[in-house]
Amino acid sequence: MDLKSCGVFPFGNWNGGELCLFEPKLVLDLQPGDLFIFPSSDITHFNLHMSGKRFSLVFQTDREIVGWKETRNDWLPHMAPGTI
């Protein structure tokens, strides 16, 4: 449920674990230190099986932050004045 995009930054020592993007039919063999940015809300994605140790920093843009800014995710009518 990203607003615009998601960034993936893998690191570690592993074999396999390719990132698959279903709709565009892509299989990406990301390496340690690669940064891949894609619209994760619009593309079905998953990783293949892997061995070793793999870690990822995942950066995302939160779609719900827009609702929080506009209506406090529908809590605004229930909030005490001056708490915003």
N, C-alpha and C positions, 0 to 999 in steps of 0.2 A: 504494500500500500504506500509506495513512495510517491511523493509529489511530482518529481521530475526524473531523478536519476539515482543510481546506486553505484558506489565505487567499491571494488574488491582489491585488496592488497595482500596477496598470500606470502607467507614466509615459512621456513622450516626445511626439512629434508625428506622428500617423499617421492614415490613413483606412482604414476596414474593420477586419478582424481581430476581428470579434465572437466572443465566447465562446459556444459552443454546448453545451448540456446535452441529451444525446440522449434519455434516458428521460423526463424531464419535458417534453420538446419546447419548450425555452426557448432563445432567442437573445438574448444580453445585449450591449448596446453600451456596454461599460465605457469611461469617460473617464479622463483623467489624474487621479490622486489618489483614484479610487474604491477601496474595499476590498470585495472580495466573498469571503465565507466559505461553503464548501459541503463536503459529504462526498464528496470526490473519489474515494475507493475504491469508492463505491457508484454513482457516476454516470459514464457514458462522456462524456468531454468533449474538445473540440478547438476550435481557432480557425480562422476563415475567412481567406482570403487578405487581405493588407493591403499598403499602400504607406506609405513614410515610415520613421521610426525609432520603434520601440516597445520598451520595456524593461519587465520585470516583476520585482518582488520576490515570491517565492513562499514562504509560510510553511507548514510542514507539521508534523503530529504523526507521529512515526515509530513504526509498529507494532512494529518489532523491538526497541525500547527495553524493552518489557515482558519479552521473552525474555532480554535482557541482565541485567536486574535479577534475574530469578528463577534462571536457570541459566547466565548468561554465554553465551547462545546455544549451549548444550551444550558449552562449553569448560570448565565448572567442574570436572569430574573430572580434567582434564589440567593444571590450574593449581597452581602450588606454593602451599603454605599461606602465609598472610600476604600474598599479592599482590592480594587483593581489596579 
